[in-house]
Amino acid sequence: MVVLVGFPLNLMTTNLTVESPIRSLFSQFCNGALAAFERLPRAGRRPDVTSLLSIAERQTGLSDFGDSRFLEPMALLLESIEREARLNALGRLVFHQHAIQLLRNRLYLEMDRQSDSRISRRKIPKPVFITGLPRTGTTLLHGLLAQDQELFAAPLTWEVIYPSPAQGNTRQRIEKTERDLKWFDRLVPAFRPIHPVSADLPQECVAIMSHTFISEEFDTMFDLPEYQLWLEEQDQRPVYAAHKQFLQHLCTGSRERRFVVKAPAHLHSLEAILAVYPDAQIIHTYRNPIKVVPSLANLTFTLKSAFSDSVDPLQLGPSVLRYCERNLRRFFASRKRLQRSLCTDVSYAELVRDPISVVGQIYTELGERLTSDAKSRMTNFLRNNPQAKWGRHVYSAATFGLKPSAIEEQFRFYTERFNMASSLSEMAPTK
């Protein structure tokens, strides 16, 4: 899940298509009104780092943002937004409001840590990190494991958007999150019929990492290819240190559970994860790239086009192709240097065909026992969330300038590793 101005977007399970109406009439009206306002003399200059910090301080009455290392990547991100993203007026408002929200959260979280020394002493034992290319079943698996509430804790959407008790009690923060979702529905009404969103759904880690301003969330929502390349070259250990601090805030009650977290972004950060979480266990999902690449291209095109009028699908397709190959190669290179037992590979095809059986195998690898109660919860979750409940995802590789034979050849190192069937017939548009 990705948080944007308080709106959680589950990027790996949307079913929007290039042919779908990306913007509602309400969204078009808002964009037009905002564009007109920006042309007025009193509109003022666009926010910079200093002004965004000042707004967050004024809104919270706080001034300590904690570790100041976030300032440099924040400045770089703002520069990339201006130079690369080509946002429309609505996109600019959405980005700046989201940045302010992240800064408010930093202020509240730092206040909490200073007022309660127990937070920094909380342990995060044996966390489970789910990763894999987008569209490979990471969201499904995360949702299933989160049903075992005796064993696992998963960061929920409302907790990530409003992580501090200073932002309200549990009920108030859930209600605020639901109100945020209603606003998102007005901006993108086609989203909820396609995929359900809720304050109590699990949230993915890029929304947590965004508080450092080093997060793949930003390039997923806005067209920031240079920022993304810069991000992948950064030392990720401080990002995961901040990630751990965030999880410490979510540890409540006396019962110690294992966190189960997920993000495709973890692919290029295995060694950083284990530097911060030495006892972490990794679950890697895999799927034929002939399905993954065009599906991801369609998804990112839909999301980026909501906030920019200049996203070219023929440029986006090859960019997604390079992203997938680049991060898989990093992942496999890291695995060569690490203990083989740290990572469990899970086939998307098998997960979809027999999810409870696959989960049982995962529990064995994790050294845990799948109870009948947890299995019952997972079965109910699957029954209430069938794959085609909100419609099928229809996409075509040709829309994004992608050739089946090129995808097959470029990812042979991936498909052969996991004995995935190589079939160009899979390139037919999926419905």
N, C-alpha and C positions, 0 to 999 in steps of 0.2 A: 504494500500500500504506500501511496505517496501523498503527503500532505501539501496542499496548496491553498493558501489563504484560508486555512481551516477546512478545506474540502478534501477528504481522503479519496484518492483515485487508485483503484487496484489495477495497476498497469498491465499485469500479466494475464488478466482475465476479461478484458473488455472485448466486445464483439462488434465495434464500429467498423465501417468500411469506407473506402474512398468514395463510394457512391452515396453514402449516408449523409444527411444534412448535418454538417459539423456544428453550425451555429444556429441557435434558435432565434426567433424574431426578437425576443427579449435581449439576447446577447448582441444582436446587430444594433438594436436601439441603444444599448449601453455604450457600445463601441463608438457609434456616431456621436452621441452626446459628449462622451469623454474627449473625442477628437476635436469637437467644437470648443470645448472648455480649454483644451491645451493651446488653442490659437488665441485665447484672450490674453491681454497684457498682464492681468492680475494672476494668471496661472502660475507665474514664477518659474524658476529653474527646476529641472528634474533633480530628485533627491540624490545626494552622494553619501558616502560613508558617514561623514560627520552629522549630516542632517538626519539620517536614519537612526543613528545612535541617540541623538537628542530627542527624537520623537518617542522612542522606546523608553527612555529615561523619564520623560514627561508623563507618559501614560501609566507608568508603574510607580513613580516616586522613588525609584532605585537607581543606582549608578555603578554598581560593581558587576561587570560582565564575566568575571572569572578570568581564566587563562586568555591572555590577549593575543595568542597566536592566530586566532580566527580573523583578525583584522586584515592581514595581508591577503589571504584567499578571498575575503569578502570584497576587498578593493578590486582584485583581479576579476572576480565574477561580475561586479558592476560594470567594469570596463568592457568585458566581453558582451554583456547584455546590450550595451550601447553600440558596440562595433559589429557584432556578429548576428544577433538574434533577429533584428528587423521586426521588432514587435509592433503590433498595432496599439491603439490607445488602451484598449481593454487589457491587453497583455502587459503593458507597462504598469497599469494600476495593480493587476494581480501579482506581478513579481514584487513590486515595492511593498505591498501589504503583507505578502508572505515573508519578506525579509524582516519587516518590523515584528511580525509574530515570532519569528525565530529569535530575534533579539530580546523580546519580552520574556520568552521562555528562559533564555540564558540568565537574565536578571533574577527571575524567580527561583531558578534552580540553584544559583549561587547563594541567594539569601537562605534557602532551605539548608544547604550544606553548612553554612556558617552558624545557623541557629540550632542545628541538630548534628552533633559530631558522630552519632551512630550511623548516619548514612554512609559516610566514607569507609566505615569498617564492615559494611555488609558484604558477605561473600556471594560470588556468582559461581556455584559449583557445576562443573561438567556441562557447560552450555552446548546445545546442539545447533550447529549452523547449517541451514539448508541453502544450497546454491546450485547453480546450473544456468545455462543460457535462458533468457526469457522465453516463455511459451513451452517450457519443458516439464511443467507439472509442479513447480515449486510452491505455488499458491495452494493447490489442492492438498499437497502433502503437509504444508504448514497448517492448514485448516483442520486436517485430520488429527495431527498430533496435539493440536491445541485443545481437542475435545477431552483429552486425558488430564483433567484439572487436578488430579491427585499427584501426578508425576511432574507435569510440565506447567510452566507459566509462559504465555505469549504476550508480548506488548500489544495492547488493544488500541484501536484508533483514538478513542477519547483520551487515553493516557498519554499518547504521543502528542496530540494537539494541545492538551492542557495538562501538563505533567505535574504541576505543583498544587498542593492543597490551598495555597494562597489564591488560586484562581477559582476556588469554590469547592464545595464538598462533592463527593462522587456523583450524586444525582444532578447537581447543578452543571458539572462539567460534561456529563453525558447529554444533558438537555441542550447545552450550548453547541455541542458537536452535532446533534441532530438538526439544530437550526442552521448550522453551516451547510449541512447536507441539503436542506431544502433550498437554500440559495443556489447551490450548485445545480440542483435539478432545474431551476429556472434558467440558468445559463446554458445548460446542456441537458434538456429534457429527454433526449434519446438515451441517456446513459443508464438511468435506473431500470427501465424495462429490459435492458440488455444484461445488466449485472446488478445484483442487489448490493447496496452499501449500507453500513450500519455502524453506529458508534462502538459496538462491541465486537466487531470483526478484528482479527489479528492484523497488525500493521507491519510493513516491512522496514528493514533497517535503514534504507536510504533516507527515510523521513527523520530518523534519529540523527544520522550523520550530517544532515543538512544544517544542524546547529553549529557545525564547524565551518560551514560554507565550502566544504570539500565533499561533494556528494553527486552521484549520478542522477539524482532527482532533477537537477537543473537542466541537464542536457536532454533528459527524457521529455520535459515539458517545453523547453525552448531550444531553438536551433543554435547550439554552442559547440561546434566540433573542435575548435582550438582549445577551449576550456576543458573539454573532455580529455583530450590528449594530454594536456598539462596535468590534469587530475591523476591520470593513470601513472604518471612518472613521479608522483609525490610519495614521500615516506608516509605510509598509512598507519603507522603505530600510534601517533597522537590522535588520529581519528578514532581508532578503536579504544584508546584510553578514555576518550570522551564518551564513546558508546557504552563502555563499562560503567562510567559514572552515571549515565542516564538510566541504565538498568538498575543500579543501586537505589535510585529514587523509587523505582517501581516495586521493590521488595517490601511487601507489607505483611504483617501478621507473623506468627511464630513458626509457621510451617515452611520449611526450606524445600523449594522445588527447583527443578532444572529449567532454565530458560530455553525455549526453542524459538529461534529467530531465523529470518530468511531474507535473502536478496541476491539476485544475479550478480550484483556488484562485488560480492565476496569472492568471485572467481579469481580476480587478480590480486587478492590480498591474503592468501593462506598463511604466509609466514608472519605477517603483521597480526593476524588473528591469534596465532599460537604464541606470539610474543606477549600478548596481553592476557590471553586465556590459555595457559599451558595445557589444561586438561580438556579443552574443547574437542568435540567430535564433529566431523564433517559429513553431511549427506549430499551427494552430487547426483542430480537428475540429468538424464540425457535423452535426446530425441533426434530423429533424422532431420538434418539441417534443411532438407528440401521442404519440410514443413515449417521449420522454425524461422528461417530468414525472411521469406515473404510475409509471414504472419506478423513478425516483429516490425517489419518495414511499414505494413499497413497500420499497425497500432501507433507507432511513433508519428507517422504522417498525420493521423487523425488528431492526436493530442497537440502536436506543434502547430497545426493549422488553425486550431481554435484561438491562438493568440498571436498569429502572424499571418499576413497576407502574401508571404513570399516564400513559402516552402515548396520546393520542387521535388516531386516524387522520383524523378529520374536521377537526381543527385542523392536523394535520401537512401534509395535502395543499395547502391554500392557502398555508401557510408555504413549502413547497418551490416552489410556483408563483412567489411573490414573489422568492424567492432567485434563481431562474433568470433572471427578467426583469431584476432589479436588476443582476446581474453581467454579463449580456450588454450592457446599455446602458452600463455603465461601460467595458467592453471596447471597444465601438464608438466611444465618445467619445474614448478614448485613441488609438485607431488614426487618428482624424482628425488628431491632433497629431503623428503619427510618420511616418517614411518608409514609403511603401507597400510597398517591397521587403523590409521587415523580417519580414513575416508571410506565411506560406503557408497557404491554406485547403484543407482536405481533407474530402471528403464521406464520411460513414460508410457510406453505401450503396455507393459505389465501392470503399472500402477493404475491405469485406466481400466484395464481388463479385470483385475482382481485386487482392488485397493486394500481390503482388510488382510488378505494373505501377504501382500507386500509389506504392509505396516508390521505384521507379525515378524517377518524376517528382519526388519529394521530394528525392532525391539531386541531381538537376539543379538544383533551386532552392537547395540548400545549397552548390552548387559542388563536389560530391564525385562520386566514381566508384563505382558499385555493382559490386563484383568478383564473379566467378563463385563464389568460396568463400563470400562473405557471402550471396549469393543462395541457395546450397545450404543454408546454415545456417538461413536464414529459411524455406525450404521445409520442412525437417525440423521446425522449430518449429511450423509450421502443421499438418503431418501429425500431430504428437504432441499437438496441442492444438486439435482441431476445436471449433467453436463450441458444439455440442450434446453434447459428450463427457460432461458430468456432469449433463445434464438441461436442460430449457428453463425460462426464467423466466416464470412465469405471474402476471399482475397485472391489476387492473381499476381504471380511473380512478374508478368510482363508489364503490369502497371508501373513497376518500379525499375524497369530496365534490367531485370534479373533473368539470366538464362539458366535453365535446368542443368545443362551439361557443365556450366562453369561452377555452379554451386556444388554439384557432385564431385568434381575434380578438386576443387579448392578445399573441401572438407573430408577428403579421403582419409587423412590422418586421424580424424575423429570417428568416422563411421567404421573403419576397419578395427579400431581399438575396441569398440563395443559390439562388433559383429552385427551392425545395423544393416538391414536390408537396403540395397541400393536399387531404387526403382524410379525412373523418370516419370512413370505414370502418376506418381504422388504429386507432380507439379500441377495437376488439374485443379482448377479453382475449388476450394473447399467450401462446402455449404453445411 
